[in-house]
Amino acid sequence: MNHDVVSAVRQAGEAAAASVTVLTIFKLLPAITAVLAIAWYVVGFVEKITGKPFSETRLAKFLSGK
């Protein structure tokens, strides 16, 4: 997959997660969407800190039970 496409999809996901979080704070969406947005940000932060895809991190392996 082209790196530009992946970057665009990631930016769209981050924008959607931020929007969902803000709307939830203002009681416009259910709280479950805030949990999903937080999970998205945690995955992004782990990827930025470790420098590799989330699926290759120790946290992902721990969560999957492997």
N, C-alpha and C positions, 0 to 999 in steps of 0.2 A: 504494500500500500504506500502511496506517495506520502512523504513526510508532511507536506503542506495540508493534505486532506486530514491526516491524523491530528495535526495541530488545530485545524479549524473545528473538528469534532470535539476535541478536548476543550477549546475555548467556549464552544456552545454549551457543553455540559456544565462548565464552571458558571457561566452566566445563568443557566437554568437553575442550578443549585443555589446561587446567591438570590435569585428572584424568589424561589420557593421559601427560602429562609426568611426573607424580609416580609413576604406575604403572611407567613405563619405567625411571625411576631405580631403583626397587626390583626390576628385572628381571622384572616381571610381564607386560610386553608387549614386542614386538620394537622394535628401535631405530628402525625406519622411522616408527613412530608419533611418536616424539620429533621427528623431522625435520618431519613434518607439523604438529605443534603449534607448533614454532618458526616455521614459515612463517606460520601463522595469526597469531601474535603480531606478527611483522614487518609484516604487512599492517595490523593494527590500529594499531600504533605509527605507521606512515607516514600512515594516515588521520588520526590525532589530531594529528600534527605539522603536516601540510599543510592540514588542515581540509576536505578534499574526498575523494570516493570514491577508492579505490585505483586503479580503472581509468582515472582521469583524471590520475594522477601521472606524473612523468617516469620514475620507476623502473619502473612498469608498461609504459610505452611502450618503454623500453629492453629489458626482458625479453622483450617480444613482438616486438622487431625492427622496430618502426615508427619 
